[in-house]
């Protein structure tokens, strides 16, 4: 949203997944319980490790609140880029995040 560009811009379903995996790491049961049971999950997906989001968005000059909103792993709870939808921050909760404190209704 900050750049008005797509963060993971793939040209096919598989390319889209691989672009996400290269940044967030290939999901497994430790980060998304049940992922290996999903119909389209392939045990043959390449195994990429997660990259620190600070490195991925370093050119955006996000303030600490902006980085916090994106964090994949946070000691308190997951944020916008969490794989597991049950722990991902909701849109409503995200709007209450300090990053958006300067927005007016």
C-alpha positions as CSV (number, residue, x, y, z in Angstrom):
1,X,0.0,0.0,0.0
2,X,2.8,2.3,0.8
3,X,4.4,2.1,-2.7
4,X,1.1,1.6,-4.5
5,X,2.7,-1.5,-6.0
6,X,2.1,-5.2,-5.6
7,X,4.5,-6.7,-3.0
8,X,4.4,-10.2,-4.6
9,X,3.7,-9.7,-8.3
10,X,3.7,-13.2,-9.9
11,X,2.8,-13.9,-13.5
12,X,1.2,-17.3,-12.7
13,X,-0.2,-19.1,-9.6
14,X,3.1,-20.9,-9.1
15,X,5.2,-17.9,-9.7
16,X,3.1,-16.0,-7.2
17,X,3.6,-18.7,-4.6
18,X,7.3,-18.8,-5.1
19,X,7.7,-15.1,-4.8
20,X,5.9,-15.2,-1.5
21,X,7.9,-18.2,-0.3
22,X,11.2,-16.6,-1.2
23,X,10.3,-13.7,1.1
24,X,8.3,-15.2,3.9
25,X,9.8,-18.7,3.7
26,X,8.1,-21.8,2.5
27,X,5.3,-22.5,4.9
28,X,5.3,-25.6,7.1
29,X,3.4,-27.0,10.0
30,X,5.3,-24.8,12.5
31,X,4.1,-21.6,11.0
32,X,0.7,-22.8,9.6
33,X,-0.8,-25.8,11.2
34,X,-2.6,-27.8,8.6
35,X,-0.8,-26.4,5.6
36,X,0.5,-29.8,4.4
37,X,-3.1,-31.0,4.3
38,X,-4.3,-28.4,1.9
39,X,-5.3,-29.7,-1.5
40,X,-2.8,-27.7,-3.5
41,X,0.1,-28.1,-1.1
42,X,3.1,-29.9,-2.6
43,X,5.8,-31.6,-0.5
44,X,8.1,-30.8,-3.5
45,X,7.9,-27.0,-3.1
46,X,11.4,-25.6,-2.8
47,X,12.3,-24.9,0.8
48,X,13.1,-21.2,1.3
49,X,13.9,-19.6,4.6
50,X,12.1,-16.5,5.7
51,X,13.9,-13.1,5.2
52,X,13.6,-10.3,7.7
53,X,10.9,-8.0,6.5
54,X,13.2,-5.0,7.4
55,X,15.5,-6.1,4.5
56,X,12.6,-6.7,2.1
57,X,11.1,-3.2,2.5
58,X,14.3,-1.3,3.4
59,X,13.9,1.1,0.5
60,X,10.5,2.2,1.8
61,X,11.8,3.9,4.9
62,X,8.9,2.7,7.0
63,X,8.8,4.0,10.5
64,X,8.8,1.4,13.4
65,X,5.0,1.2,13.4
66,X,4.9,0.4,9.7
67,X,7.4,-2.4,10.1
68,X,5.5,-3.7,13.1
69,X,2.3,-3.9,11.1
70,X,4.0,-6.1,8.5
71,X,5.9,-8.3,10.9
72,X,5.6,-12.0,10.2
73,X,6.8,-13.2,13.6
74,X,6.2,-11.0,16.6
75,X,6.5,-11.9,20.3
76,X,3.0,-10.7,20.9
77,X,1.0,-11.9,17.8
78,X,1.2,-12.3,14.1
79,X,0.6,-9.4,11.7
80,X,-0.5,-8.8,8.1
81,X,1.9,-11.2,6.4
82,X,1.2,-14.3,8.6
83,X,0.4,-17.4,6.6
84,X,-2.0,-18.9,9.1
85,X,-5.3,-16.9,8.7
86,X,-6.3,-17.8,12.2
87,X,-3.5,-15.7,13.6
88,X,-3.2,-13.0,10.9
89,X,-4.2,-9.5,12.0
90,X,-7.7,-8.6,10.8
91,X,-8.4,-5.6,8.7
92,X,-10.4,-4.0,11.6
93,X,-7.5,-4.6,14.0
94,X,-5.0,-3.3,11.5
95,X,-6.9,-0.1,11.2
96,X,-6.5,0.4,15.0
97,X,-2.8,-0.1,14.7
98,X,-0.6,2.9,15.6
99,X,0.7,3.1,12.0
100,X,-2.7,4.5,11.0
101,X,-3.0,6.9,13.9
102,X,-2.9,10.0,11.7
103,X,-5.8,8.9,9.5
104,X,-9.0,10.8,9.9
105,X,-12.5,9.3,9.3
